[in-house]
Amino acid sequence: MKCLHSGWVRLGLVLSGLGWFPGLTAPGWALTWNVKESAAEQELRSVVFGNDRWVAVGWSGTVVASADGSGWVRVDSGTSVDLETVVYGGNQFVAAGYGGAVLTSPEGLSWTDRSLSVRSNLWGMAYGGGQYVGVGDRGYVLRSGTGVRWLAGQAGTRTLEAVAYGAGRFVAVGFGGAVQVLENGSSEWVSAPSGTERWLKAVAYGNGRFVAVGEIGTLLVSTDGLVWEKRALGTDASLEGVSFGAGQFLAVGQEGLIMASTDGRIWRHEPVGVGVVLTSAAAGVEEWVVVGTGGLVLSTAPPPGPDGPFELTQPVFTEGLGMRFQVMGLAAGQEATVEARNGLGPDTPWWAWGAITGASGPVAVTDSTATSGGPRFYRLRVP
């Protein structure tokens, strides 16, 4: 079935009889999140924007790409190994993952295998100061000016999960609160005290400071990567990724957690009504894209035309009666299918809940099978 608007769906959630969240707009931030069809079933581990395109990578060699954050296509990566990270810099994308896998691509659509003979898993990659830096198991690090030939090195003994570039240096973070710093132009990594033994899973640089996030709501802030300050987020959910773009930081994690901050110190919770693990975020010129388990993609990009935009609005949940909502934007006589899904796990299928036909105004839909026992998502498919 062809989906005219395959790049966007309005999100609906039934949970504990509280109703749904149809593309929530965060107060003061003016972002409306929509679930997108990613063309991926495997977990997506990392996403980046470059060369006017988003590229996301994940398990089993999964690579998907999008020019607008809405419509996504599956790309042949040439590998089946799990990919954990992707960056853009030096006019190319570089992805890396298990067993020393390294791939490069000028546009994110055709990929060349640059895998290493050293079989360490690579968990993070960054570009800055004219070079790529990768980090991995037990302090294993890589450097390259081209993405083709790599120089191996060592930065401590703890596994490093992520690395970021800013203020003329690379900062890597990892297991047991590990922080390693490499000045641009140097070959020697310096260990820095983080003040925590918790697992740091991601790091980003923006607005003059580094932000590191990790398990049990851990968040650290530093202006130089050497001296760190703990900040309270008010959550125990583990944070899996952090990124800076469009003037602000975005941190994502378990239970659909999204946190936003302009300075890395004061954060706002941005609820989106998704209960799965979110792993990575990336900003384009104006839009944000977030990826996660089950190939999930959330985007702030507006729904594409020419028809519509369609919306699922006015949700009302009543115990014993189910979920009622309205579909907006269908032309009179235009046919569409409402699909539903109980959760967003990789093995949870969408099913055709029922067919509807556009009228001169909103189309009322009642799902009498919806209960407060768990999450149910809805989307509109137009043939």
PyMOL commands that set and color helices and strands:
alter all, ss='L'
color gray80, all
select helices_A, chain A and resi 59-61+98-100+137-139+175-177+215-217+254-256+293-295
alter helices_A, ss='H'
color red, helices_A
select strands_A, chain A and resi 34-36+44-50+53-58+63-66+73-75+83-89+92-97+102-105+112-113+122-128+131-136+140-144+151-154+160-166+169-174+179-183+189-191+200-206+209-214+219-222+229-230+239-245+248-253+258-261+268-269+278-283+288-292+297-299+311-318+322-328+335-341+351-357+363-367+377-381
alter strands_A, ss='S'
color yellow, strands_A
deselect
rebuild
show_as cartoon
